[in-house]
């Protein structure tokens, strides 16, 4: 079944690539030599295969960058080209000259493409800070308040690298958090750029009195052992919770889950069996799933990522259907779910309809002075 689905996917992908290639050639053909056609075909085939090749050749920076930008072009063109072709077809009902229409439709497509790439790059590389205020009806620290800073889906790679990591750490420290949480997808299926770009050394500069903690996501997998990645992350002073529960101080319980796709993932009930549910319980869960189970097990706050809020519109319409909470804050009884659109990106280095973000969560407990007042 998986082979059949894979072959159907490849066939559909090939048809879309052909459609993009044909559209480009139809626009360029009057202005270029026929000898250019062979080069055009070879270049298009290489670009179409670049993403797959980058996944096959571990540690190939050039292929990874080319594949990512091709995926950005591919994603935008499959939205733009049908609209352009429909517009051109409708102009045939008018007396406008066809040659001019074809020429200017191609130019307009290139201008729109460049504009969307620029806008999408800004959204991907210029993170904003998203703030939430929540109340947990339990006794917290002495002052009754907790400031959590959360970042998910960094996808550290060749395009989301050293500069992006440094910007994140600077922003986190400027927010002066009590605790920092990373609920998964720290790397992007490849551990090599994480090591080569010194991401671990950068993360070690995060300052948070109660510590920095992470869980792993579906992209925190690579051609190696998970323990190697966990070891590298923990060298930075980040505690990785891999289906584990720990106490922070004498009042807070943290639960970190394996990813929902992991076949060896434990039942939440087994992780929370011995915890004190009268105290605040916060869970790192990469994918925003199983809210009812989390609520029944006494989880007060669940922080997640994974969805990217669709990353490129109209992807958000899909994630909204797939997840009960695909972005933002949702409360179900005593459970608070906060889902981030992510700090990094997967595949194309652009965001349209979403933006890279760091999440600031101000938690007030029942013993908070501001709550009583």
SEVOKOL-500749 format. One record per residue (C-alpha): x, y, z; residue number from 1; residue in three letters. Coordinates in steps of 0.2 Angstrom, whole numbers, always signed. Example, Ala and Ser with C-alpha at 12.3 -4.5 7.8 and 13.67 -1.06 7.14 Angstrom:
REM SEVOKOL-500749
{{+62; -22; +39}; 1; 'ala'}
{{+68; -5; +36}; 2; 'ser'}
END
This chain:
REM SEVOKOL-500749
{{+0; +0; +0}; 1; 'unk'}
{{+14; +12; +5}; 2; 'unk'}
{{+23; +8; -12}; 3; 'unk'}
{{+7; +12; -22}; 4; 'unk'}
{{+4; +28; -12}; 5; 'unk'}
{{+22; +33; -15}; 6; 'unk'}
{{+21; +30; -34}; 7; 'unk'}
{{+5; +40; -35}; 8; 'unk'}
{{+13; +54; -26}; 9; 'unk'}
{{+28; +54; -38}; 10; 'unk'}
{{+17; +53; -53}; 11; 'unk'}
{{+7; +68; -47}; 12; 'unk'}
{{+23; +78; -43}; 13; 'unk'}
{{+30; +74; -60}; 14; 'unk'}
{{+14; +80; -68}; 15; 'unk'}
{{+15; +97; -58}; 16; 'unk'}
{{+33; +99; -63}; 17; 'unk'}
{{+29; +96; -81}; 18; 'unk'}
{{+15; +109; -80}; 19; 'unk'}
{{+27; +122; -72}; 20; 'unk'}
{{+40; +118; -85}; 21; 'unk'}
{{+28; +119; -99}; 22; 'unk'}
{{+21; +136; -93}; 23; 'unk'}
{{+39; +143; -92}; 24; 'unk'}
{{+44; +137; -109}; 25; 'unk'}
{{+28; +143; -117}; 26; 'unk'}
{{+32; +160; -111}; 27; 'unk'}
{{+51; +160; -115}; 28; 'unk'}
{{+50; +151; -132}; 29; 'unk'}
{{+47; +166; -143}; 30; 'unk'}
{{+63; +174; -136}; 31; 'unk'}
{{+75; +160; -134}; 32; 'unk'}
{{+84; +148; -146}; 33; 'unk'}
{{+78; +130; -147}; 34; 'unk'}
{{+96; +125; -142}; 35; 'unk'}
{{+91; +132; -125}; 36; 'unk'}
{{+77; +119; -123}; 37; 'unk'}
{{+89; +104; -118}; 38; 'unk'}
{{+97; +115; -104}; 39; 'unk'}
{{+80; +121; -98}; 40; 'unk'}
{{+74; +103; -97}; 41; 'unk'}
{{+90; +97; -88}; 42; 'unk'}
{{+89; +111; -76}; 43; 'unk'}
{{+71; +108; -72}; 44; 'unk'}
{{+74; +90; -69}; 45; 'unk'}
{{+88; +93; -57}; 46; 'unk'}
{{+78; +106; -47}; 47; 'unk'}
{{+64; +94; -46}; 48; 'unk'}
{{+75; +80; -39}; 49; 'unk'}
{{+86; +92; -28}; 50; 'unk'}
{{+75; +90; -13}; 51; 'unk'}
{{+75; +71; -13}; 52; 'unk'}
{{+94; +71; -17}; 53; 'unk'}
{{+97; +82; -2}; 54; 'unk'}
{{+88; +70; +9}; 55; 'unk'}
{{+98; +55; +2}; 56; 'unk'}
{{+115; +64; +4}; 57; 'unk'}
{{+117; +68; +22}; 58; 'unk'}
{{+127; +84; +26}; 59; 'unk'}
{{+125; +91; +8}; 60; 'unk'}
{{+123; +110; +11}; 61; 'unk'}
{{+122; +115; -7}; 62; 'unk'}
{{+109; +102; -11}; 63; 'unk'}
{{+99; +106; +4}; 64; 'unk'}
{{+99; +125; +0}; 65; 'unk'}
{{+94; +122; -18}; 66; 'unk'}
{{+81; +109; -13}; 67; 'unk'}
{{+73; +121; -1}; 68; 'unk'}
{{+72; +136; -13}; 69; 'unk'}
{{+65; +125; -26}; 70; 'unk'}
{{+51; +119; -14}; 71; 'unk'}
{{+47; +138; -11}; 72; 'unk'}
{{+46; +141; -30}; 73; 'unk'}
{{+36; +125; -32}; 74; 'unk'}
{{+24; +129; -18}; 75; 'unk'}
{{+21; +147; -25}; 76; 'unk'}
{{+20; +142; -43}; 77; 'unk'}
{{+6; +129; -41}; 78; 'unk'}
{{-4; +143; -33}; 79; 'unk'}
{{+0; +157; -46}; 80; 'unk'}
{{+0; +148; -62}; 81; 'unk'}
{{-18; +142; -63}; 82; 'unk'}
{{-24; +160; -59}; 83; 'unk'}
{{-13; +167; -72}; 84; 'unk'}
{{-19; +154; -85}; 85; 'unk'}
{{-37; +157; -80}; 86; 'unk'}
{{-34; +176; -82}; 87; 'unk'}
{{-26; +174; -99}; 88; 'unk'}
{{-40; +163; -105}; 89; 'unk'}
{{-53; +176; -100}; 90; 'unk'}
{{-44; +189; -110}; 91; 'unk'}
{{-47; +179; -126}; 92; 'unk'}
{{-65; +185; -124}; 93; 'unk'}
{{-58; +202; -127}; 94; 'unk'}
{{-49; +211; -142}; 95; 'unk'}
{{-33; +212; -133}; 96; 'unk'}
{{-18; +206; -143}; 97; 'unk'}
{{-13; +188; -138}; 98; 'unk'}
{{+6; +191; -140}; 99; 'unk'}
{{+5; +205; -128}; 100; 'unk'}
{{-6; +196; -115}; 101; 'unk'}
{{+6; +181; -115}; 102; 'unk'}
{{+21; +192; -113}; 103; 'unk'}
{{+14; +203; -99}; 104; 'unk'}
{{+7; +188; -90}; 105; 'unk'}
{{+24; +180; -88}; 106; 'unk'}
{{+31; +197; -82}; 107; 'unk'}
{{+17; +199; -70}; 108; 'unk'}
{{+20; +181; -64}; 109; 'unk'}
{{+39; +184; -61}; 110; 'unk'}
{{+35; +200; -51}; 111; 'unk'}
{{+22; +192; -40}; 112; 'unk'}
{{+34; +177; -37}; 113; 'unk'}
{{+48; +189; -32}; 114; 'unk'}
{{+36; +199; -21}; 115; 'unk'}
{{+30; +183; -12}; 116; 'unk'}
{{+47; +176; -10}; 117; 'unk'}
{{+53; +192; -2}; 118; 'unk'}
{{+37; +194; +9}; 119; 'unk'}
{{+38; +175; +14}; 120; 'unk'}
{{+57; +177; +18}; 121; 'unk'}
{{+53; +191; +30}; 122; 'unk'}
{{+40; +182; +39}; 123; 'unk'}
{{+52; +167; +41}; 124; 'unk'}
{{+67; +176; +46}; 125; 'unk'}
{{+59; +190; +57}; 126; 'unk'}
{{+51; +182; +72}; 127; 'unk'}
{{+39; +191; +82}; 128; 'unk'}
{{+35; +188; +101}; 129; 'unk'}
{{+17; +181; +104}; 130; 'unk'}
{{+11; +183; +122}; 131; 'unk'}
{{-2; +174; +132}; 132; 'unk'}
{{-9; +176; +150}; 133; 'unk'}
{{-16; +161; +158}; 134; 'unk'}
{{-22; +157; +176}; 135; 'unk'}
{{-19; +140; +184}; 136; 'unk'}
{{-30; +137; +199}; 137; 'unk'}
{{-16; +129; +210}; 138; 'unk'}
{{-3; +135; +221}; 139; 'unk'}
{{+13; +140; +212}; 140; 'unk'}
{{+29; +148; +217}; 141; 'unk'}
{{+30; +160; +232}; 142; 'unk'}
{{+26; +175; +221}; 143; 'unk'}
{{+12; +166; +213}; 144; 'unk'}
{{+18; +169; +195}; 145; 'unk'}
{{+28; +160; +182}; 146; 'unk'}
{{+35; +167; +165}; 147; 'unk'}
{{+38; +154; +152}; 148; 'unk'}
{{+46; +157; +136}; 149; 'unk'}
{{+43; +144; +123}; 150; 'unk'}
{{+50; +141; +105}; 151; 'unk'}
{{+46; +126; +94}; 152; 'unk'}
{{+50; +119; +77}; 153; 'unk'}
{{+67; +128; +75}; 154; 'unk'}
{{+72; +115; +62}; 155; 'unk'}
{{+90; +120; +63}; 156; 'unk'}
{{+98; +117; +47}; 157; 'unk'}
{{+108; +125; +33}; 158; 'unk'}
{{+95; +139; +31}; 159; 'unk'}
{{+89; +140; +49}; 160; 'unk'}
{{+107; +141; +56}; 161; 'unk'}
{{+119; +151; +67}; 162; 'unk'}
{{+112; +168; +64}; 163; 'unk'}
{{+94; +162; +67}; 164; 'unk'}
{{+99; +153; +83}; 165; 'unk'}
{{+108; +168; +89}; 166; 'unk'}
{{+93; +179; +86}; 167; 'unk'}
{{+82; +167; +96}; 168; 'unk'}
{{+94; +166; +111}; 169; 'unk'}
{{+95; +185; +111}; 170; 'unk'}
{{+76; +187; +111}; 171; 'unk'}
{{+73; +174; +124}; 172; 'unk'}
{{+86; +182; +136}; 173; 'unk'}
{{+78; +199; +133}; 174; 'unk'}
{{+62; +192; +139}; 175; 'unk'}
{{+69; +187; +155}; 176; 'unk'}
{{+60; +170; +157}; 177; 'unk'}
{{+59; +160; +173}; 178; 'unk'}
{{+59; +144; +162}; 179; 'unk'}
{{+62; +140; +144}; 180; 'unk'}
{{+53; +126; +134}; 181; 'unk'}
{{+57; +118; +117}; 182; 'unk'}
{{+43; +106; +112}; 183; 'unk'}
{{+51; +97; +98}; 184; 'unk'}
{{+59; +98; +80}; 185; 'unk'}
{{+75; +106; +86}; 186; 'unk'}
{{+84; +99; +70}; 187; 'unk'}
{{+78; +96; +53}; 188; 'unk'}
{{+81; +77; +50}; 189; 'unk'}
{{+100; +80; +49}; 190; 'unk'}
{{+111; +82; +64}; 191; 'unk'}
{{+126; +88; +54}; 192; 'unk'}
{{+122; +107; +52}; 193; 'unk'}
{{+118; +107; +71}; 194; 'unk'}
{{+135; +101; +75}; 195; 'unk'}
{{+145; +111; +61}; 196; 'unk'}
{{+137; +127; +65}; 197; 'unk'}
{{+139; +126; +84}; 198; 'unk'}
{{+121; +128; +88}; 199; 'unk'}
{{+123; +119; +104}; 200; 'unk'}
{{+136; +132; +110}; 201; 'unk'}
{{+123; +146; +106}; 202; 'unk'}
{{+109; +137; +115}; 203; 'unk'}
{{+120; +136; +130}; 204; 'unk'}
{{+119; +155; +132}; 205; 'unk'}
{{+101; +154; +137}; 206; 'unk'}
{{+98; +161; +154}; 207; 'unk'}
{{+83; +155; +164}; 208; 'unk'}
{{+83; +152; +183}; 209; 'unk'}
{{+72; +136; +183}; 210; 'unk'}
{{+81; +129; +168}; 211; 'unk'}
{{+79; +125; +149}; 212; 'unk'}
{{+69; +109; +144}; 213; 'unk'}
{{+65; +101; +128}; 214; 'unk'}
{{+55; +86; +120}; 215; 'unk'}
{{+58; +79; +103}; 216; 'unk'}
{{+48; +80; +87}; 217; 'unk'}
{{+45; +70; +72}; 218; 'unk'}
{{+59; +79; +63}; 219; 'unk'}
{{+72; +76; +77}; 220; 'unk'}
{{+76; +59; +68}; 221; 'unk'}
{{+91; +56; +57}; 222; 'unk'}
{{+102; +43; +51}; 223; 'unk'}
{{+109; +38; +68}; 224; 'unk'}
{{+104; +35; +86}; 225; 'unk'}
{{+92; +47; +95}; 226; 'unk'}
{{+103; +46; +110}; 227; 'unk'}
{{+117; +55; +100}; 228; 'unk'}
{{+105; +70; +97}; 229; 'unk'}
{{+99; +70; +115}; 230; 'unk'}
{{+117; +70; +121}; 231; 'unk'}
{{+122; +84; +110}; 232; 'unk'}
{{+107; +95; +116}; 233; 'unk'}
{{+110; +91; +134}; 234; 'unk'}
{{+128; +97; +132}; 235; 'unk'}
{{+120; +114; +130}; 236; 'unk'}
{{+112; +113; +147}; 237; 'unk'}
{{+95; +109; +140}; 238; 'unk'}
{{+86; +94; +149}; 239; 'unk'}
{{+78; +83; +136}; 240; 'unk'}
{{+62; +74; +142}; 241; 'unk'}
{{+60; +59; +132}; 242; 'unk'}
{{+44; +51; +139}; 243; 'unk'}
{{+50; +57; +156}; 244; 'unk'}
{{+43; +66; +171}; 245; 'unk'}
{{+54; +77; +183}; 246; 'unk'}
{{+51; +89; +197}; 247; 'unk'}
{{+57; +107; +195}; 248; 'unk'}
{{+59; +115; +212}; 249; 'unk'}
{{+47; +109; +225}; 250; 'unk'}
{{+31; +115; +216}; 251; 'unk'}
{{+32; +111; +198}; 252; 'unk'}
{{+31; +95; +188}; 253; 'unk'}
{{+36; +94; +170}; 254; 'unk'}
{{+31; +80; +158}; 255; 'unk'}
{{+40; +78; +141}; 256; 'unk'}
{{+33; +66; +128}; 257; 'unk'}
{{+40; +56; +114}; 258; 'unk'}
{{+33; +62; +97}; 259; 'unk'}
{{+15; +56; +93}; 260; 'unk'}
{{+22; +46; +78}; 261; 'unk'}
{{+34; +36; +89}; 262; 'unk'}
{{+28; +18; +90}; 263; 'unk'}
{{+37; +16; +107}; 264; 'unk'}
{{+28; +31; +115}; 265; 'unk'}
{{+22; +27; +133}; 266; 'unk'}
{{+4; +30; +139}; 267; 'unk'}
{{+2; +47; +148}; 268; 'unk'}
{{-6; +38; +162}; 269; 'unk'}
{{+10; +28; +166}; 270; 'unk'}
{{+20; +45; +166}; 271; 'unk'}
{{+9; +54; +178}; 272; 'unk'}
{{+5; +39; +189}; 273; 'unk'}
{{+16; +45; +204}; 274; 'unk'}
{{+14; +64; +201}; 275; 'unk'}
{{+6; +76; +214}; 276; 'unk'}
{{-9; +83; +204}; 277; 'unk'}
{{-12; +96; +217}; 278; 'unk'}
{{+4; +105; +211}; 279; 'unk'}
{{+5; +113; +193}; 280; 'unk'}
{{+9; +101; +179}; 281; 'unk'}
{{+16; +107; +162}; 282; 'unk'}
{{+18; +95; +148}; 283; 'unk'}
{{+29; +97; +132}; 284; 'unk'}
{{+20; +88; +118}; 285; 'unk'}
{{+26; +91; +100}; 286; 'unk'}
{{+10; +88; +91}; 287; 'unk'}
{{-6; +96; +98}; 288; 'unk'}
{{-15; +79; +101}; 289; 'unk'}
{{-25; +70; +114}; 290; 'unk'}
{{-31; +85; +124}; 291; 'unk'}
{{-45; +75; +133}; 292; 'unk'}
{{-32; +62; +139}; 293; 'unk'}
{{-21; +76; +145}; 294; 'unk'}
{{-35; +85; +154}; 295; 'unk'}
{{-40; +69; +163}; 296; 'unk'}
{{-22; +66; +168}; 297; 'unk'}
{{-21; +82; +177}; 298; 'unk'}
{{-11; +92; +165}; 299; 'unk'}
{{-13; +111; +167}; 300; 'unk'}
{{-3; +117; +152}; 301; 'unk'}
{{+2; +109; +137}; 302; 'unk'}
{{+14; +117; +125}; 303; 'unk'}
{{+16; +111; +107}; 304; 'unk'}
{{+21; +116; +89}; 305; 'unk'}
{{+22; +105; +74}; 306; 'unk'}
{{+8; +113; +64}; 307; 'unk'}
{{+18; +129; +58}; 308; 'unk'}
{{+0; +136; +57}; 309; 'unk'}
{{+1; +129; +39}; 310; 'unk'}
{{+17; +139; +35}; 311; 'unk'}
{{+11; +144; +18}; 312; 'unk'}
{{-7; +149; +15}; 313; 'unk'}
{{-19; +141; +12}; 314; 'unk'}
{{-10; +127; +22}; 315; 'unk'}
{{-18; +134; +38}; 316; 'unk'}
{{-35; +128; +32}; 317; 'unk'}
{{-29; +111; +32}; 318; 'unk'}
{{-20; +111; +49}; 319; 'unk'}
{{-36; +119; +56}; 320; 'unk'}
{{-46; +104; +51}; 321; 'unk'}
{{-33; +91; +57}; 322; 'unk'}
{{-30; +98; +74}; 323; 'unk'}
{{-42; +104; +88}; 324; 'unk'}
{{-30; +118; +91}; 325; 'unk'}
{{-18; +122; +77}; 326; 'unk'}
{{-12; +138; +83}; 327; 'unk'}
{{-14; +150; +98}; 328; 'unk'}
{{-22; +146; +115}; 329; 'unk'}
{{-37; +134; +119}; 330; 'unk'}
{{-44; +130; +136}; 331; 'unk'}
{{-53; +114; +139}; 332; 'unk'}
{{-58; +113; +157}; 333; 'unk'}
{{-43; +115; +168}; 334; 'unk'}
{{-31; +111; +153}; 335; 'unk'}
{{-23; +125; +143}; 336; 'unk'}
{{-16; +121; +126}; 337; 'unk'}
{{-4; +134; +118}; 338; 'unk'}
{{+2; +130; +101}; 339; 'unk'}
{{+16; +139; +92}; 340; 'unk'}
{{+18; +142; +73}; 341; 'unk'}
{{+36; +139; +76}; 342; 'unk'}
{{+52; +148; +76}; 343; 'unk'}
{{+60; +140; +60}; 344; 'unk'}
{{+52; +132; +45}; 345; 'unk'}
{{+52; +115; +36}; 346; 'unk'}
{{+56; +114; +17}; 347; 'unk'}
{{+54; +131; +9}; 348; 'unk'}
{{+62; +145; +19}; 349; 'unk'}
{{+46; +156; +18}; 350; 'unk'}
{{+30; +159; +27}; 351; 'unk'}
{{+15; +166; +20}; 352; 'unk'}
{{-1; +168; +31}; 353; 'unk'}
{{+10; +163; +46}; 354; 'unk'}
{{+25; +171; +55}; 355; 'unk'}
{{+40; +164; +64}; 356; 'unk'}
{{+37; +167; +83}; 357; 'unk'}
{{+43; +165; +100}; 358; 'unk'}
{{+30; +163; +113}; 359; 'unk'}
{{+29; +172; +130}; 360; 'unk'}
{{+17; +164; +143}; 361; 'unk'}
{{+13; +173; +159}; 362; 'unk'}
{{+5; +161; +171}; 363; 'unk'}
{{-3; +167; +187}; 364; 'unk'}
{{-8; +154; +200}; 365; 'unk'}
{{-21; +154; +214}; 366; 'unk'}
{{-8; +162; +226}; 367; 'unk'}
{{-4; +177; +215}; 368; 'unk'}
{{-6; +194; +222}; 369; 'unk'}
{{-12; +201; +206}; 370; 'unk'}
{{-25; +187; +205}; 371; 'unk'}
{{-31; +191; +223}; 372; 'unk'}
{{-32; +210; +219}; 373; 'unk'}
END
